[in-house]
Amino acid sequence: MVKFVRCNALLSLAQDANGKGCRYVSKGASDDDVLKEMSGHINSVHKLDANDMKLNIMASIKTNNG
């Protein structure tokens, strides 16, 4: 089971470091793993304080049982 969240689900129309639509996907075995990885991405690429987005990230996490 893999948990994941897509950056473009959190930040509509956000651009990545290359100026293109951000398609980053954070994956992990637990919600905490996904939150940590996505928080790092949001801080480094989008220059946003991930603490302000913690609840949005947690609410957007999906599970792939495939």
VEXDO-964517 format. One record per residue (C-alpha): x, y, z; residue number from 1; residue in one letter. Coordinates in Angstrom, 3 decimals. Layout:
# residues N
R         x         y         z  num  residu
R         X         Y         Z  NUM       A
...
This chain:
# residues 66
R         x         y         z  num  residu
R     0.000     0.000     0.000    1       M
R     1.398     3.379    -1.045    2       V
R     0.140     6.735     0.141    3       K
R     0.627     9.798    -2.035    4       F
R    -0.313    13.398    -2.670    5       V
R     0.144    15.480    -5.820    6       R
R     1.468    19.010    -5.616    7       C
R    -0.964    20.239    -8.263    8       N
R    -3.827    19.022    -6.048    9       A
R    -2.607    21.430    -3.353   10       L
R    -1.351    24.361    -5.411   11       L
R    -3.379    24.745    -8.568   12       S
R    -1.318    26.179   -11.445   13       L
R     1.913    26.201    -9.405   14       A
R     5.101    26.109   -11.458   15       Q
R     8.068    23.851   -10.834   16       D
R    11.708    24.981   -10.758   17       A
R    11.759    24.947   -14.592   18       N
R     8.710    27.188   -14.966   19       G
R     6.386    24.377   -16.052   20       K
R     3.249    23.150   -14.309   21       G
R     4.314    21.304   -11.158   22       C
R     3.601    17.586   -11.364   23       R
R     5.499    16.510    -8.249   24       Y
R     4.100    13.507    -6.377   25       V
R     5.106    12.738    -2.814   26       S
R     4.902     9.020    -1.913   27       K
R     5.369     7.107     1.307   28       G
R     4.280     4.192     3.458   29       A
R     2.535     6.463     5.975   30       S
R     0.799     9.822     6.128   31       D
R     3.776    11.186     8.068   32       D
R     6.203    10.078     5.329   33       D
R     4.116    11.800     2.659   34       V
R     3.710    14.939     4.775   35       L
R     7.454    15.198     5.407   36       K
R     8.366    14.754     1.733   37       E
R     5.696    17.160     0.443   38       M
R     6.596    19.742     3.081   39       S
R    10.188    19.682     1.862   40       G
R     9.049    20.113    -1.738   41       H
R     6.720    23.007    -0.943   42       I
R     9.398    24.759     1.110   43       N
R    12.216    24.355    -1.403   44       S
R    10.465    24.698    -4.773   45       V
R     7.481    26.933    -4.045   46       H
R     9.009    28.892    -1.143   47       K
R     5.917    28.422     1.025   48       L
R     5.756    27.608     4.712   49       D
R     4.549    24.005     4.768   50       A
R     3.362    24.433     8.367   51       N
R     0.584    26.643     7.007   52       D
R    -0.434    23.858     4.598   53       M
R    -0.174    20.824     6.897   54       K
R    -3.936    20.272     7.157   55       L
R    -4.409    20.674     3.390   56       N
R    -1.652    18.145     2.712   57       I
R    -3.087    15.627     5.179   58       M
R    -6.606    16.027     3.727   59       A
R    -5.320    15.451     0.173   60       S
R    -3.397    12.209     0.816   61       I
R    -4.716     9.261    -1.180   62       K
R    -3.978     5.545    -0.933   63       T
R    -3.088     3.213    -3.802   64       N
R    -3.717    -0.399    -2.839   65       N
R    -2.442    -1.634    -6.208   66       G
